[in-house]
Structure formats: C-alpha cells, structure tokens
Amino acid sequence: MQWKALVLAAAAIPQVSAQYATAAMMRFQCSRLVVERVDPLVSPGLIQSPHIHQIVGGDSFNATMDPVAYDMPAESTCTTCSFSEDFSNYWTANLYFKARNGTYKRVKQMVNLGLQGEEGVTVYYIPPYDGRTKVTAFKPGFRMLVGDPMLRTAQGQQKQLCHRCYTTVDQNPFGGAPCADSTMDTAALPKKSCAGGIRATITFPTCWDGVNLDSPDHKSHVAYPASGSFEMSSACPASHPVRLPQVMYEVMWDTREFNDPSIWPADGSQPFVYSMSDATGYGWHGDYVFGWKGDALQRALDARCSNDKCAQLATQTPAQATACKKQQTVQEDIDGWLTELPSATM
C-alpha cells in the first residue's frame, strides 16, 4: 500500500477523507526468517504443525513460546525487520502453485514497493487516522490470530482479509485502500492470471479486553469497534475498551513464474492453493506475537512515526536484516517441486 494511493482513495469517501489526509502509519519490511511447519499459537510444543508457514521477525521463534515467561527481546539475537528493536514474530500460511501434472511448488514473495529485503511480509502499525486519538501498545506476551484456516466459504470470514490481483509489478493501477476496493479486492483467491502478482492482506482487530494476553481461540481477547470502523476512530466495545494500533500484513505473492497457461489446469481453473490445502483463499489467516523491546513501540506510536524511518527507533540495514536466519526445526524441502503439500499426514 502506498501513502499517495491512500489519499486518493480517501477522496472517494468524503466522511473519512480528512482523517486519511492526516494519517501516519509505520510501514516496514520484515524479511524471511524461516519457512517451516511450526505454530506456537495453534500447535504449541508440536514439532511439525499441520501446515507450512512463512515466519518473519525475531530469531527466538520456536514451537513453545509461553505468553508470560518467554522474553522474546532477551531470547533473540537478531530480527529480520527494519526496526532492530522489533523481535516480534509475524507469520502466515504459504501459497503454492499446483501444476497441471498435479505437482506443487512454493510461491515466493516479492518485497513491496519502496522497501528492500528478501521475501517476507510488509508490516504496518497504524494509529487512528484522525491524527489525535491515542492507542496503547501491546504488552509483553500478547498474541492473536485472525482468520480461520479451515474456512472454505465467505460465510464467517473476519473483516479485512483479501486478495488483490495486479497486472504490473509496479502496482499500476494501484486501486483503493486494502480490502475496500470492490473492483480489485476479493476474499477468495483471484480466478485469473495476475501478471504483477497477488497481494494478500491481513488486518487484525483493534480493541483489547485489557486483561488477557491471549485466549483459548487466540481471538476472544480482542474485538472490532462496537460500530463504525477503526479508520473512523469509532469507539471500542465496553467488553474490550483498550484501543490498540491496527496491525496489518501485506504479502506480495510473486506468481509471475507460473503465468504460463500451458501448466495451469486444463479446465482453466485457478491453480493456487494455500498450504492448509485451501484452493479457495477463504482460509487465509495470520498470527502475531508481540516482541518489541521495552517501550519502543509505544514511543513510535505516540510520535506518529511514518513508514520505515522513525527518530524514536533504532533501525538496521536490509543486509543486516536479511542476514538473520533460523534453520528449520525439521529439514523439509521448501523450494523444489513436490508431489503433495507438506502436511502432518506426510
């Protein structure tokens, strides 16, 4: 997402255009840390979770990360993110291409416009667009999940999870704000070839109960505004009164090497499938575990820092960030052609 595009999109929505015009948001690169079957939220302690994830952020990521006892900044030696005080972990399912002959290949990610790195995720921390309303940074041990990996229909899907099919790698035309442009955004995976790749967006709830760092479903301790939207600075429900920054991921799936129609299914159906065997896209989901050092994130939010430069935060070079790597817990082929998706049944 580009700032210029946000302003232009706001022009079509008069009631929030002034809010967009004064918005400030942190937007930065977190490069690939590891691609593997580990999920400390849904499958804590399990070595090889049911499906493959791409993980970015601090290198202390592992299968067992207790929400209270595990000190991520202390346990990490490096991070793949632009801000060197951010040892959080951000992860999503991985996308695969299924060829006409039935084999699969992992789809890599492009780095988003204006950023540098290696694969990974564009991470946003967004305060309310009015330029005044304060938000509370997450507390140590906080984690949450948005989306449902088992979902295969639009019914029951959480807000602001979507895919955008680009015709060019420079994202021109760009379109409106994420998940708000009905001419470009779809909850399902695009059904046509995308010459410029597919942007997949994940947006998390922005209201917290103020007590629980997690919940059994990793969702109930957070909520959406009682009415209206976060973008309009709408009030949080009484049950979840603490206003959080909006965390958003953008994943730029580089589908260009798979655009040859001769390797697509003979019936012309879309050939992409998420690692949890989801060819619909409705199961798109993301996980978040907070791991910023000290009060760094609160300082940045209070200062309304924008993009990947912030006087209140320490940064690192793209070379330093991409040098941060973690070995797979169990070695597994992630880049070759596979006869089946990596899963717990293999």
C-alpha positions as a printed NumPy array, in Angstrom:
array([[  0.   ,   0.   ,   0.   ],
       [  1.312,   3.471,  -0.867],
       [  0.575,   6.677,   1.042],
       [ -0.327,   8.569,  -2.153],
       [ -2.834,   5.87 ,  -3.032],
       [ -4.436,   6.121,   0.422],
       [ -5.045,   9.829,  -0.031],
       [ -6.522,   9.328,  -3.481],
       [ -8.753,   6.534,  -2.233],
       [ -9.986,   8.735,   0.589],
       [-11.18 ,  11.351,  -1.883],
       [-13.953,   8.935,  -2.863],
       [-15.106,   8.649,   0.772],
       [-15.854,  12.221,   1.953],
       [-16.619,  11.356,   5.572],
       [-13.129,   9.981,   6.178],
       [-11.048,  11.935,   3.652],
       [ -9.777,  14.392,   6.254],
       [ -8.754,  11.508,   8.506],
       [ -6.826,   9.791,   5.72 ],
       [ -5.121,  13.066,   4.857],
       [ -3.624,  13.386,   8.345],
       [ -2.851,   9.711,   8.852],
       [  0.579,   8.451,   9.816],
       [  1.495,   4.789,   9.79 ],
       [  4.543,   2.643,  10.331],
       [  5.17 ,   0.565,   7.201],
       [  8.294,  -1.595,   7.103],
       [  9.862,  -4.749,   5.746],
       [ 10.293,  -7.971,   7.687],
       [ 12.253, -10.437,   5.568],
       [ 12.053, -14.211,   5.667],
       [ 13.314, -15.83 ,   8.849],
       [ 12.329, -19.425,   8.092],
       [  9.717, -21.434,   6.21 ],
       [  8.628, -24.438,   8.261],
       [  5.815, -26.331,   9.969],
       [  5.875, -24.712,  13.414],
       [  2.987, -22.791,  15.016],
       [  3.392, -21.866,  18.718],
       [ -0.149, -20.433,  18.866],
       [ -2.314, -23.141,  17.35 ],
       [  0.05 , -26.087,  17.908],
       [  2.245, -25.154,  20.893],
       [  5.041, -27.604,  21.535],
       [  4.305, -29.603,  18.402],
       [  7.306, -30.192,  16.169],
       [  5.822, -30.035,  12.686],
       [  2.41 , -28.427,  12.785],
       [ -0.282, -29.363,  10.235],
       [  0.836, -26.943,   7.505],
       [  3.757, -24.814,   6.307],
       [  4.157, -21.207,   7.451],
       [  6.43 , -18.39 ,   6.401],
       [  7.77 , -16.659,   9.528],
       [  9.45 , -13.271,   9.896],
       [ 10.839, -11.28 ,  12.829],
       [ 12.973, -12.283,  15.809],
       [ 15.072, -15.433,  15.69 ],
       [ 13.823, -16.694,  19.088],
       [ 10.774, -18.118,  17.282],
       [ 10.107, -21.735,  18.267],
       [  7.308, -24.203,  18.929],
       [  6.969, -23.302,  22.62 ],
       [  6.683, -19.586,  23.455],
       [  4.921, -19.145,  26.818],
       [  2.99 , -15.853,  26.818],
       [  4.356, -14.735,  30.183],
       [  7.707, -16.379,  30.785],
       [  9.185, -16.142,  27.299],
       [ 11.105, -12.879,  26.866],
       [ 11.453, -12.528,  23.099],
       [ 13.793,  -9.48 ,  23.033],
       [ 16.105, -11.191,  25.532],
       [ 15.999, -14.577,  23.793],
       [ 16.518, -13.202,  20.262],
       [ 19.929, -12.429,  18.803],
       [ 18.606, -10.738,  15.648],
       [ 15.483,  -9.754,  13.74 ],
       [ 14.581,  -9.742,  10.055],
       [ 12.605,  -6.488,  10.454],
       [ 13.74 ,  -2.982,   9.503],
       [ 13.386,  -1.748,  13.085],
       [ 16.063,  -3.512,  15.11 ],
       [ 14.065,  -3.257,  18.359],
       [ 11.236,  -5.348,  16.908],
       [ 11.69 ,  -9.007,  17.854],
       [  8.006,  -9.83 ,  17.314],
       [  7.034, -12.77 ,  15.137],
       [  4.612, -12.452,  12.264],
       [  3.585, -15.487,  10.243],
       [  1.142, -16.678,   7.597],
       [  0.364, -19.775,   5.593],
       [  2.38 , -20.15 ,   2.394],
       [  0.909, -20.155,  -1.099],
       [  1.643, -22.979,  -3.549],
       [  1.147, -23.4  ,  -7.276],
       [ -0.471, -26.666,  -8.355],
       [  0.589, -27.54 , -11.901],
       [ -1.458, -29.393, -14.489],
       [  0.526, -32.573, -13.742],
       [ -0.518, -32.415, -10.067],
       [  2.812, -31.301,  -8.588],
       [  3.227, -28.333,  -6.243],
       [  5.762, -25.537,  -5.908],
       [  6.012, -22.875,  -3.211],
       [  5.226, -19.329,  -4.345],
       [  7.868, -16.898,  -3.114],
       [  7.152, -13.34 ,  -2.059],
       [  8.198, -10.083,  -3.673],
       [  9.364,  -7.218,  -1.492],
       [  6.78 ,  -4.447,  -1.527],
       [  7.251,  -1.112,  -3.28 ],
       [  9.762,   1.243,  -1.655],
       [ 11.247,  -1.417,   0.627],
       [ 14.287,  -3.719,   0.499],
       [ 14.858,  -7.223,   1.772],
       [ 14.263, -10.878,   0.958],
       [ 10.744, -12.28 ,   0.593],
       [  8.719, -11.881,   3.801],
       [  5.954,  -9.521,   4.869],
       [  5.214,  -5.8  ,   4.801],
       [  4.14 ,  -4.938,   8.357],
       [  2.011,  -1.942,   9.326],
       [  1.245,  -0.405,  12.723],
       [ -1.475,   2.171,  12.181],
       [ -2.879,   4.647,  14.724],
       [ -6.344,   6.141,  14.124],
       [ -6.456,   8.314,  11.023],
       [ -7.69 ,  11.424,  12.856],
       [ -4.132,  12.231,  13.952],
       [ -5.167,  12.713,  17.592],
       [ -6.621,   9.576,  19.146],
       [ -4.105,   7.659,  21.239],
       [ -3.587,   3.92 ,  21.132],
       [ -1.978,   1.556,  23.626],
       [  0.933,  -0.606,  22.513],
       [  0.687,  -4.347,  23.096],
       [  2.035,  -5.816,  26.33 ],
       [  4.842,  -8.402,  26.598],
       [  3.428, -11.852,  25.863],
       [  0.495, -10.571,  23.815],
       [ -0.523, -12.663,  20.816],
       [ -3.502, -13.018,  18.47 ],
       [ -4.756, -14.812,  15.387],
       [ -7.066, -13.576,  12.652],
       [ -8.779, -15.733,  10.034],
       [ -9.746, -19.406,  10.045],
       [ -7.513, -21.905,   8.221],
       [-10.441, -24.343,   7.927],
       [-12.813, -21.872,   6.245],
       [-13.702, -22.619,   2.615],
       [-16.602, -20.192,   2.051],
       [-17.037, -16.445,   2.554],
       [-19.533, -17.021,   5.372],
       [-17.885, -16.489,   8.738],
       [-14.764, -14.762,   7.405],
       [-13.377, -11.996,   9.604],
       [-13.055,  -8.424,   8.381],
       [-10.394,  -7.076,   6.036],
       [ -8.85 , -10.287,   4.752],
       [ -8.48 , -10.093,   0.991],
       [ -6.504, -10.639,  -2.209],
       [ -5.689,  -8.132,  -4.947],
       [ -4.637,  -9.199,  -8.444],
       [ -2.072,  -6.853, -10.007],
       [ -1.437,  -6.557, -13.728],
       [  2.004,  -4.952, -13.242],
       [  4.74 ,  -5.316, -10.612],
       [  4.684,  -1.558, -10.037],
       [  1.061,  -1.981,  -8.873],
       [ -0.376,   0.31 , -11.52 ],
       [ -3.293,   0.769, -11.322],
       [ -2.992,   0.643,  -7.563],
       [ -6.644,   0.727,  -6.548],
       [ -8.214,   1.917,  -3.325],
       [ -7.433,   1.165,   0.306],
       [ -6.85 ,  -2.542,   1.122],
       [ -9.951,  -4.73 ,   1.132],
       [-12.094,  -1.677,   0.307],
       [-11.958,  -1.648,  -3.496],
       [-14.693,  -3.907,  -4.839],
       [-13.261,  -3.613,  -8.364],
       [ -9.922,  -5.152,  -7.328],
       [-10.243,  -6.964,  -3.989],
       [-11.643, -10.435,  -3.432],
       [-11.936, -12.556,  -0.31 ],
       [-11.194, -15.592,  -2.487],
       [ -8.021, -16.156,  -4.444],
       [ -8.178, -14.439,  -7.87 ],
       [ -9.585, -16.659, -10.595],
       [ -7.384, -15.215, -13.359],
       [ -3.689, -14.868, -14.106],
       [ -2.068, -11.951, -12.253],
       [  0.89 , -10.661, -14.285],
       [  2.053,  -8.447, -11.406],
       [  1.47 , -10.932,  -8.61 ],
       [ -1.146, -11.252,  -5.881],
       [ -1.197,  -9.017,  -2.818],
       [ -2.766, -10.755,   0.185],
       [ -3.808,  -8.538,   3.106],
       [ -4.387,  -9.451,   6.746],
       [ -5.807,  -6.88 ,   9.184],
       [ -6.129,  -7.572,  12.906],
       [ -8.79 ,  -6.404,  15.396],
       [ -8.029,  -3.165,  17.257],
       [ -9.764,  -3.448,  20.654],
       [ -8.425,  -5.389,  23.667],
       [-10.108,  -6.526,  26.891],
       [ -7.198,  -5.002,  28.815],
       [ -6.582,  -8.159,  30.847],
       [ -5.762, -11.252,  28.809],
       [ -2.612, -11.554,  26.736],
       [ -4.197, -14.474,  24.892],
       [ -7.39 , -16.541,  24.856],
       [ -8.099, -20.202,  24.07 ],
       [ -9.096, -19.382,  20.49 ],
       [ -6.454, -16.596,  20.257],
       [ -9.269, -14.238,  19.217],
       [-11.73 , -13.632,  22.073],
       [ -9.478, -11.214,  23.979],
       [ -9.607,  -8.791,  21.02 ],
       [-12.527,  -7.29 ,  19.109],
       [-13.531,  -4.794,  16.451],
       [-15.095,  -1.364,  17.227],
       [-18.663,  -1.583,  18.514],
       [-19.894,   0.236,  15.406],
       [-18.274,   2.053,  12.527],
       [-14.611,   1.256,  11.994],
       [-11.126,   1.76 ,  13.339],
       [-10.369,   4.061,  10.425],
       [-13.141,   6.393,  11.592],
       [-11.878,   6.332,  15.213],
       [-15.032,   4.503,  16.302],
       [-15.308,   3.51 ,  19.955],
       [-14.313,   0.091,  21.207],
       [-16.987,  -2.079,  22.863],
       [-17.273,  -1.958,  26.661],
       [-16.067,  -5.556,  26.843],
       [-12.836,  -4.624,  25.032],
       [-12.224,  -0.985,  25.981],
       [ -8.499,  -0.644,  25.205],
       [ -7.77 ,   0.824,  21.785],
       [ -4.851,  -0.884,  20.024],
       [ -2.925,   0.103,  16.898],
       [ -4.127,  -1.617,  13.749],
       [ -1.648,  -4.319,  12.763],
       [ -1.765,  -5.187,   9.079],
       [  0.271,  -7.537,   6.887],
       [  0.702,  -7.344,   3.149],
       [  2.189, -10.382,   1.434],
       [  3.189,  -9.907,  -2.2  ],
       [  2.962, -13.364,  -3.764],
       [  5.257, -13.49 ,  -6.804],
       [  3.137, -15.576,  -9.165],
       [  4.919, -14.435, -12.34 ],
       [  6.837, -17.672, -12.947],
       [  3.524, -19.553, -13.01 ],
       [  1.692, -17.435, -15.597],
       [  2.247, -19.871, -18.48 ],
       [ -1.275, -21.152, -19.301],
       [  0.148, -24.468, -20.537],
       [  0.916, -25.507, -16.933],
       [ -2.429, -24.33 , -15.5  ],
       [ -5.235, -26.883, -15.038],
       [ -6.72 , -27.982, -18.354],
       [-10.126, -26.599, -17.338],
       [ -8.649, -23.121, -16.77 ],
       [ -9.426, -23.019, -13.053],
       [ -7.128, -21.011, -10.811],
       [ -4.11 , -23.137,  -9.761],
       [ -3.045, -21.653,  -6.437],
       [ -3.578, -23.279,  -3.065],
       [ -2.613, -22.296,   0.459],
       [ -0.505, -24.701,   2.495],
       [ -3.521, -25.888,   4.516],
       [ -4.934, -27.345,   1.264],
       [ -7.112, -24.311,   0.65 ],
       [ -7.69 , -23.549,  -3.032],
       [-10.453, -21.048,  -2.233],
       [ -8.457, -18.43 ,  -0.314],
       [-11.158, -18.083,   2.339],
       [ -8.872, -19.798,   4.864],
       [ -6.256, -17.018,   4.599],
       [ -5.074, -16.208,   8.138],
       [ -2.247, -14.654,  10.098],
       [ -0.606, -14.972,  13.512],
       [  1.034, -12.298,  15.646],
       [  3.202, -12.483,  18.771],
       [  4.325,  -9.143,  20.202],
       [  8.039,  -8.848,  20.907],
       [  9.133,  -5.204,  20.755],
       [ 11.901,  -4.17 ,  23.155],
       [ 10.793,  -2.14 ,  26.165],
       [  8.529,   0.805,  25.32 ],
       [  9.869,   1.205,  21.771],
       [  6.542,   0.632,  20.031],
       [  4.623,   2.983,  22.353],
       [  7.179,   5.735,  21.735],
       [  6.866,   5.274,  17.971],
       [  3.06 ,   5.311,  18.096],
       [  2.971,   8.414,  20.294],
       [  5.304,  10.154,  17.847],
       [  3.108,   9.125,  14.887],
       [  6.095,   7.693,  13.051],
       [  5.628,   7.031,   9.339],
       [  6.985,   4.292,   7.08 ],
       [ 10.315,   2.644,   7.941],
       [ 12.115,   5.685,   9.377],
       [ 11.485,   6.868,  12.916],
       [ 13.667,   9.104,  15.091],
       [ 12.408,   7.274,  18.187],
       [ 13.549,   3.852,  16.955],
       [ 16.786,   2.099,  16.048],
       [ 16.919,   0.731,  12.51 ],
       [ 19.165,  -1.669,  10.628],
       [ 20.214,  -2.056,   7.018],
       [ 18.482,  -4.512,   4.674],
       [ 21.721,  -6.52 ,   4.613],
       [ 21.688,  -6.84 ,   8.403],
       [ 18.036,  -7.833,   8.411],
       [ 18.367, -10.492,   5.707],
       [ 21.425, -11.966,   7.448],
       [ 19.132, -13.008,  10.308],
       [ 18.098, -16.604,   9.615],
       [ 16.813, -19.611,  11.516],
       [ 17.271, -23.215,  10.493],
       [ 14.217, -25.401,  10.101],
       [ 13.458, -27.46 ,  13.203],
       [ 12.965, -30.472,  10.919],
       [ 14.574, -30.288,   7.494],
       [ 11.98 , -30.207,   4.717],
       [ 12.141, -29.265,   1.045],
       [ 10.548, -25.854,   0.561],
       [ 11.603, -24.834,  -2.951],
       [ 11.507, -27.945,  -5.136],
       [  8.544, -29.446,  -6.982],
       [  6.533, -31.657,  -4.614],
       [  4.081, -34.474,  -5.247],
       [  1.946, -33.335,  -2.313],
       [  1.743, -30.424,   0.109],
       [  3.846, -30.709,   3.276],
       [  1.424, -31.709,   6.   ],
       [  1.152, -33.607,   9.266],
       [ -0.026, -36.678,   7.348],
       [  3.13 , -36.955,   5.234]])
